Amino acid sequence: MSELTEESVQEALKDVIDPELGYNIVELGLIYGITIQDNRVDVIMTMTTPGCPATNYIQEGAHERLLSIEGIKDAHVDIVWSPPWDPSMMSDDAKQHFGFA
């Protein structure tokens, strides 16, 4: 088993795609925080809008992906609305993809 790090968790979460935008939640800037303690990972994230119809789908997808990481026995994904998401939070690649760069 490789060492579990914030970077390895972020890399795994890149497999979770926002179905409306067709882009992963990490590059979209939706991940606000990752805490790793023993066999548990807690993720704080947001959505692009408070009324996002894909909120449950994305939250469940992130949770399932976290539990599929070797060594993770428990995971929690908390959705927050503050600070509100805006396009400046996207990675440079995502900004370029969506025409913000």
C-alpha positions as CSV (number, residue, x, y, z in Angstrom):
1,M,0.0,0.0,0.0
2,S,1.4,3.4,-0.9
3,E,1.3,6.2,1.6
4,L,-2.1,8.0,1.8
5,T,-1.6,11.7,1.2
6,E,-3.7,14.7,0.3
7,E,-2.2,14.6,-3.2
8,S,-3.1,10.9,-3.6
9,V,-6.7,11.6,-2.5
10,Q,-7.0,14.6,-4.9
11,E,-5.6,12.4,-7.7
12,A,-8.3,9.8,-6.9
13,L,-11.0,12.4,-6.8
14,K,-10.1,13.5,-10.4
15,D,-12.1,10.4,-11.4
16,V,-15.3,12.1,-10.2
17,I,-16.8,14.1,-13.1
18,D,-19.4,16.8,-12.8
19,P,-22.0,15.4,-15.2
20,E,-23.2,18.9,-16.3
21,L,-19.8,20.3,-17.1
22,G,-18.0,17.1,-18.1
23,Y,-15.0,17.9,-16.0
24,N,-13.5,16.6,-12.8
25,I,-14.3,18.1,-9.4
26,V,-10.7,18.7,-8.5
27,E,-9.8,20.8,-11.5
28,L,-13.1,22.6,-11.2
29,G,-11.9,23.8,-7.8
30,L,-14.8,22.2,-5.9
31,I,-12.5,20.5,-3.3
32,Y,-11.9,22.9,-0.3
33,G,-10.2,20.6,2.1
34,I,-9.0,17.0,2.7
35,T,-8.3,15.6,6.2
36,I,-6.7,12.2,6.6
37,Q,-6.7,10.4,9.9
38,D,-5.8,6.7,10.2
39,N,-8.2,4.9,7.8
40,R,-10.6,7.8,7.4
41,V,-10.8,10.7,4.9
42,D,-12.9,13.7,5.3
43,V,-13.5,16.0,2.3
44,I,-15.0,19.4,2.4
45,M,-16.3,20.5,-1.0
46,T,-18.8,22.7,-2.8
47,M,-20.8,22.8,-6.0
48,T,-20.7,25.4,-8.7
49,T,-24.2,26.7,-7.6
50,P,-26.3,26.1,-4.5
51,G,-29.1,24.7,-6.6
52,C,-26.9,22.3,-8.6
53,P,-29.2,19.3,-9.5
54,A,-26.1,17.0,-9.5
55,T,-25.2,17.7,-5.9
56,N,-26.2,14.2,-4.6
57,Y,-24.7,12.5,-7.6
58,I,-21.4,14.2,-7.2
59,Q,-21.3,13.8,-3.4
60,E,-22.1,10.1,-3.6
61,G,-19.5,9.7,-6.4
62,A,-16.8,11.3,-4.3
63,H,-17.7,9.2,-1.3
64,E,-17.6,5.9,-3.4
65,R,-14.3,6.9,-4.9
66,L,-12.8,7.7,-1.5
67,L,-13.9,4.3,-0.2
68,S,-12.3,2.6,-3.2
69,I,-8.8,3.9,-2.2
70,E,-6.7,1.2,-0.7
71,G,-6.5,1.6,3.1
72,I,-9.6,3.8,3.4
73,K,-12.2,2.3,5.7
74,D,-14.4,5.3,6.3
75,A,-15.0,8.5,4.3
76,H,-17.2,11.6,4.7
77,V,-18.0,14.2,2.1
78,D,-19.4,17.5,3.5
79,I,-20.9,20.0,1.1
80,V,-20.5,23.7,2.1
81,W,-21.6,26.9,0.4
82,S,-19.0,29.3,1.9
83,P,-17.0,30.5,0.4
84,P,-19.1,30.4,-2.7
85,W,-17.5,28.8,-5.8
86,D,-16.4,31.0,-8.7
87,P,-14.5,30.3,-11.9
88,S,-11.3,31.7,-10.5
89,M,-11.1,28.6,-8.3
90,M,-10.6,26.3,-11.4
91,S,-7.2,25.0,-12.3
92,D,-5.4,26.7,-15.3
93,D,-6.3,23.7,-17.5
94,A,-10.0,23.9,-16.6
95,K,-10.0,27.7,-17.1
96,Q,-8.5,27.2,-20.6
97,H,-10.9,24.4,-21.3
98,F,-13.9,26.6,-20.5
99,G,-12.5,29.8,-22.1
100,F,-11.6,31.7,-18.9
101,A,-7.9,31.9,-19.7
